[in-house]
Amino acid sequence: MRSAIIVDSTSSLPDELKNHPDVYEVTLKVAFKDGEVMDDTTNEMSLKHFYHKMVSVDELPTSSQPEPADYYRIMDELIAKGYDEVYGVFMSSKLSGTFQTARMVMQEYQDRINVHLIDTKAVSIIIAHEVKELIRLIESGYKAEQIIPAMNQMIQDSEIYIFIEDLNNLVKGGRAKAASAFIGSVLKIFPILRFEDDGTVDVFEKIRTEGKIKKSWLHIYEEARDQFGDRLHLGFAHGDAYDKAVEFRDFFLEHYPNEDIIIRYLTPVLGVHGGKGSLGMGLLVDADLD
């Protein structure tokens, strides 16, 4: 059985996944008030331009999901190429209409190709890890009736924690008061957000220094490591804050020198909300099928 995967651009796929012959990507966009429209991208030069421009404007750019035509084009291509099934792996349905639009279009093809839709209830490196695991399971010969429950469990097991350094984006986006941002900046109080089990984002805790954030995240990681063992992997995703991501990575490597820790950019659509300087920690759990 020939299987394809459709994923959205917020996943920050590395090149080896982006270039996989069975992986297809739909692209979200961001639009600035001056008319500039940018694709959601992993291109480093474009990302630096986006983050530099975002901090210089008074009004945040708006984000938009892929057009239905993007899904129709890919689905028609999959049919023409003779695929038997397609997995749609998309960002949290609580944060975007991307999943709902994909479902609407892809289910129209149910009589011609088997369609399996996965709401990751997450973003960024969590999605990339899930795509990597999905490819592994497909290539290992597992069937959809085995894969889907394993993926759903992996989604429940994986976690994202987000450190927001600059509260101005939350103010511009109407998610925080200006006074709160000022106080947070002066007192160096940083909100730590977490993706909940239903795919929504909520405040997990508020921490005063980056040193305490490191210790808190290390404790969270160690608890997950006790639970999942070698199935657990670690990654950081940043809003144009590579040096900070490296600093956090090196802190973890001091305690776990053999851990292979990935670092990725937050794409523009995610950067609109997290802001420049934001940092996410992903606890990436493998599927439990072997």
KOLKOLTI-779951 format. One record per atom (N, C-alpha, C): x, y, z; residue in one letter. Coordinates in steps of 0.2 Angstrom, whole numbers, plus 5000, padded with zeros to 4 digits. Layout:
# KOLKOLTI-779951
XYZA;...
END
This chain:
# KOLKOLTI-779951
500449945000M;500050005000M;500450065000M;500350114996R;500750174995R;500450234999R;500850265003S;500550305008S;500850375007S;500450435008A;500750495008A;500550535014A;500950585015I;500850625021I;500750705019I;500250735022I;500150805021I;500250845027I;500650895028V;500850925034V;500851005033V;500751045038D;500751115037D;501351145039D;501551205036S;502151235037S;502351255044S;501951255049T;502151275055T;502551225059T;502651165055S;502951105058S;503751115058S;504051165055S;504751175054S;505151105052S;504851075047L;505151015045L;505851025043L;506350985045P;507050985043P;507050955035P;507550975032D;507650955025D;507550885023D;507750845027E;507650765026E;506950745026E;506550785030L;505850765030L;505450805024L;505650865024K;505350915019K;505450885012K;506050855010N;506150825004N;505950755003N;505650725008H;505450655007H;504950645002H;504950594997P;504550594991P;503850584993P;503650564999D;502950555001D;502650605005D;503050655007V;502850715011V;502650775007V;502050805008Y;501850865005Y;501650915010Y;501750975008E;501751025013E;501251085011E;500751105015V;500351165013V;500651225017V;500651285014T;500951335017T;500451395020T;500551405026L;500251465029L;500551535027L;500251585028K;500551655027K;500551705032K;500951755032V;500851815036V;500851875032V;500451925034A;500351985030A;500452045035A;500952085033F;501052155036F;500552205034F;500452255038K;500052305036K;500252345030K;500852345029D;501152385023D;501052345016D;500752285017G;500552245011G;501052185009G;501552185013E;502052135012E;501752065014E;501752015010V;501451945012V;502051905012V;502151865017M;502751815017M;502451745018M;502751695015D;502551625016D;502851605023D;502551565026D;502751535032D;503351485030D;503951495033T;504551465030T;505051445035T;505451405033T;506051385037T;506751415034T;506651455029N;507251485026N;507551535031N;508151535033E;508451575038E;508451645036E;508651665030M;508651735028M;507951765029M;507451725026S;506751755027S;506551765034S;506751715038L;506551715045L;506851775049L;507451785047K;507851845050K;507451915048K;507351915042H;506951975039H;506251985043H;505951925044F;505251925047F;505351955054F;505751925058Y;505851945065Y;506052015066Y;506552035061H;506752105062H;506252155060H;505852135055K;505252185053K;504752185059K;504552125061M;504052125066M;504152165072M;504752175075V;504852215081V;504852285079V;504852305073S;504952375071S;504252405069S;503752365069V;503052385067V;502552395073V;502152435073D;501652445078D;501052395078D;500952375072E;500352325072E;500652255070E;500452205073L;500752145071L;500452115065L;500852085061P;500552055055P;500052005056P;499651985052T;499051935053T;499251875049T;499051815052S;499151755049S;498551725045S;498651685040S;498151655036S;498351585035S;497851545035Q;497851465034Q;497951455026Q;498151395024P;498151375017P;497451385014P;497451395008E;496851405004E;496551335003E;495951325002P;495651255000P;495951224994P;496151274989A;496451254983A;497051214984A;497451234989D;498051204990D;497951124992D;497451114995Y;497351044997Y;497051004991Y;496651034987Y;496351004981Y;496950984976Y;497351034975R;497951024971R;498350964973R;498450954980I;498850904982I;498450834982I;497850834984M;497450774983M;497350754976M;497250794971D;497250774964D;497950744962D;498450774964E;499150744963E;499250674966E;498950664972L;499050604975L;498650544971L;498050564969I;497650514966I;497950504959I;498250554956A;498550544949A;499150494950A;499550504955K;500150464957K;500050394959K;499350374961G;499150314963G;499250294970G;499250344974Y;499250334982Y;498650294984Y;498750254989D;498150214992D;497850254998D;498350285002E;498050325008E;498450385009E;498150425013V;498550495014V;498350505022V;498950525025Y;498850555032Y;498950625032Y;498450665035G;498450735036G;498750745043G;499250785044V;499550795050V;499650875051V;499250895056F;499150975056F;499151005063F;499351065063M;499351105070M;498751095073M;498751115080S;498151105084S;497551145081S;497051105081S;496351135078S;496151185083S;496351195089K;496151245093K;496551315092K;497051315088L;497451375086L;497351405079L;497051365075S;496951375068S;496451335065S;496151365059G;495651325055G;495951285050G;496651275051T;496951235046T;496751165046T;496651135052F;496451065052F;495751055049F;495251105051Q;494551095049Q;494551105041Q;494951145038T;494851155031T;495151095028T;495751065030A;495951005027A;495450945028A;495150945033R;494650885034R;494050895029R;493850955028M;493350975024M;493450945016M;494050965014V;494350955007V;494450875007V;494950855011M;495150785011M;494650735011M;494150745015Q;493550695015Q;493150685009Q;493250735005E;492850734998E;493150684994E;493750654996Y;494150604991Y;494050534994Y;493650525000Q;493650465003Q;493450404999Q;493150414993D;492950364989D;493450344984D;494050384984R;494550374979R;495250354983R;495350374989I;495950364993I;495750365000I;496050325004N;495950315011N;496250375015N;495850415019V;496050475022V;496050465029V;496650485032H;496750485040H;496950555042H;496550585046L;496750645049L;496950645056L;497450685057I;497850685064I;497850755066I;497450775072D;497550835075D;498150835080D;498650865079T;499250855083T;499150885090T;498750935090K;498650975097K;499251005099K;499651025094A;500351055095A;500551095089A;501151115089V;501451155083V;502151135083V;502551155078S;503251165077S;503551095078S;504051085082I;504551025082I;504150965084I;503550975088I;503150915090I;502850885083I;502650925079I;502350905073I;502850865069I;503450905068A;504050875064A;504250805067A;504250795073H;504350725076H;503850675075H;503250705075E;502650655073E;502650635066E;502850675062V;502950655055V;503550605054V;504050625057K;504650575057K;504450505059K;504050505065E;503850435068E;503350405063E;502850445060L;502350415055L;502750385050L;503250415047I;503650385041I;503950315044I;504250315049R;504550255052R;504050205053R;503450215055L;502950165056L;502650135049L;502550185045I;502350165038I;502850115035I;503450145035E;503950105032E;504150035035E;503950035042S;504049965045S;503449925044S;502949945040G;502449895038G;501749895042G;501749945047Y;501149945051Y;500549975047Y;499949955049K;499349975045K;499050035049K;498550075046A;498250125049A;497950115055A;497650055056E;497250035062E;497750035068E;498350015066Q;498850015072Q;499150085073Q;499250125067I;499650185067I;499250235071I;498650245069I;498250305072I;498150305079I;498050245083P;498050245090P;498750265093P;499250235090A;499950245092A;500150325091A;499850355086M;500050425085M;499650465090M;499050445091N;498650485096N;498950475103N;499150425105Q;499550415111Q;500150455112Q;500550455106M;501150495106M;500950575107M;500450595104I;500250665105I;500050675112I;499750635115Q;499550645122Q;500250645127Q;500750605125D;501350595129D;501750655128D;501850685122S;502250735120S;502050805123S;502550855124E;502350915128E;502750975125E;502451035125I;502851095123I;502751145129I;503251175131Y;503351225136Y;503651285132Y;503351345133I;503551405129I;503751465134I;504351495133F;504551545137F;504551615133F;504051655135I;503951725132I;504351775135I;504951795131E;505351845134E;505051915133E;504751935127D;504552005126D;503751995126D;503452025131L;502752025131L;502352075126L;502752115123N;502452165118N;501952135113N;502152075110N;501752045105N;501052025108N;501052005115L;500451985118L;500052045119L;500352105120V;499952165121V;499652185114V;500152185109K;499852205102K;499352155099K;499352095101G;498852045099G;498252045104G;498252085109G;497652095113G;497652045118G;498152005120R;498151955124R;498451975131R;498652035132A;498952055138A;498852135139A;498852165144K;498852235145K;499552265145K;499552325143A;500252355142A;500552365149A;500152375154A;500452385161A;500752315163A;500452255161S;500652195163S;501352185160S;501352205153A;502052195150A;502552235153A;502452295155F;502952345158F;503152315164F;502652295169I;502852265175I;503252195174I;503052155169G;503452095168G;504152115166G;504252165161S;504852185159S;505352205164S;505052255169V;505452285174V;505652225179V;505252185181L;505352135186L;505652075183L;505752065177K;505952005174K;505551945176K;504851955175I;504451895176I;504251875170I;504351805168F;504251775162F;503651725163F;503151735158P;502651685158P;502851625155P;502751565157I;502851495154I;502251465152I;502151465146L;501551435143L;501651355141L;501051325141R;501051255140R;500451235136R;500551185131F;500051165127F;499651105131F;499051115132E;498651075136E;498451015132E;498150965135D;497950895132D;497450915126D;497050965126D;496550975121D;496851025116D;497451035116G;497751085111G;497751155112G;497451175117T;497451245119T;498051265123T;498251325123V;498851355127V;498651395133V;498951375138D;498751415145D;499451425148D;499351475153V;499951485157V;500151435162V;500751405162F;500951355166F;501151375173F;501651425172E;501951455178E;502251525176E;502451565181K;502751625180K;503451625184K;503951635180I;504651635183I;505051695182I;505451715187R;505751775187R;506451775183R;506851725183T;507451725180T;507551665175T;507951675170E;508051625165E;508451565169E;508851575174G;509151525177G;508551475181G;508051505183K;507551465186K;507151425181K;507051455175I;506751425170I;507151365168I;507751365167K;508151315165K;508051255170K;508051275177K;508051225182K;507351185182K;506851235181S;506151205180S;506051155174S;506351175169W;506251135163W;506651075163W;507251075167L;507651015168L;507250965172L;506950995177H;506550945182H;505950915178H;505650955173I;505050925169I;505350875164I;505950885161Y;506250835157Y;506450775161Y;506650785167E;506950725170E;506350675172E;505750715174E;505150675176E;504950635169E;504950665164A;504750635157A;505250575156A;505850585157R;506350535155R;506250475160R;506050485166D;505950425170D;505350385168D;504850425165Q;504250385162Q;504350355155Q;504750385151F;504750365144F;505450335142F;505950345146G;506650315145G;506850335138G;507150285134D;507450305128D;506950325122D;506350325124R;505850345119R;505750425119R;506050455124L;506050525125L;506650565121L;506450615117H;506950655114H;506750735116H;507250775115L;507250845117L;507350895111L;506950945111G;507150995106G;506951065108G;507251115105F;507051185107F;506851215100F;506351265100A;506151305095A;506151375097A;506451415093H;506551485095H;506351535090H;506151595093G;505951655089G;506551705088G;506951685083D;507651715081D;508051725088D;508151675092A;508551675098A;508951615098A;509351605093Y;509751545092Y;510251545098Y;510551595100D;511051595105D;510751575112D;510151595113K;509751575119K;509651495119K;509451475113A;509251405112A;509851365113A;510451385111V;511051345112V;511251345119V;511151405123E;511251405130E;510851355134E;510251355132F;509851305135F;510051235134F;510151225127R;510451155125R;511051135129R;511551185130D;512151165133D;512051155140D;511551185143F;511351175150F;511151105151F;510751085147F;510451015147F;511050965146F;511450975141L;512050935140L;512450925145L;512550975150E;512950965156E;512650905160E;512050895160H;511750845164H;511650785160H;511550785154Y;511450725149Y;511850735143Y;512450725144P;512950735138P;512750695132P;512450635132N;512350595127N;511650615123N;511250655126E;510650675123E;510750715116E;510350695111D;510450725104D;509850775104D;510050845105I;509550895106I;509450935099I;508850945097I;508850975091I;508651055092I;508751095087I;508651165088I;508351185081I;507751215081R;507351245075R;507151315077R;507051345071Y;506651415071Y;505951405072Y;505551445076L;504851455075L;504651495069L;504251465065T;504051495058T;503751555060T;503651605055P;503351665055P;502651665059P;502251615056V;501551615059V;501551605067V;502051565069L;502151555076L;502451615080L;502951645076G;503251705079G;502851765080G;502351765076V;501851825077V;501551825084V;501451765087H;501151755094H;501751755099H;502251715098G;502751705103G;503251765103G;503351805098G;503751855098G;504551845097G;504951895095K;505651885095K;505951865102K;506351825102G;506651805109G;506251745112G;505751725110S;505351665113S;505751605112S;505651555117L;505951495116L;505451435119L;505451385115G;504951325116G;505451265118G;505251225123M;505551165124M;505051105122M;505251065118G;504751005116G;505050945119G;504550905122L;504750835124L;504450795119L;504850765115L;504650725109L;504650655111L;504150615111V;504050545113V;503950505107V;504350455106D;504250405100D;503550365101D;503350345096A;502750295096A;502950225099A;502450195103D;502650135106D;502350075103D;502650065097L;502350005093L;502949945092L;503549965094D;504049915092D;504149865098D;
END
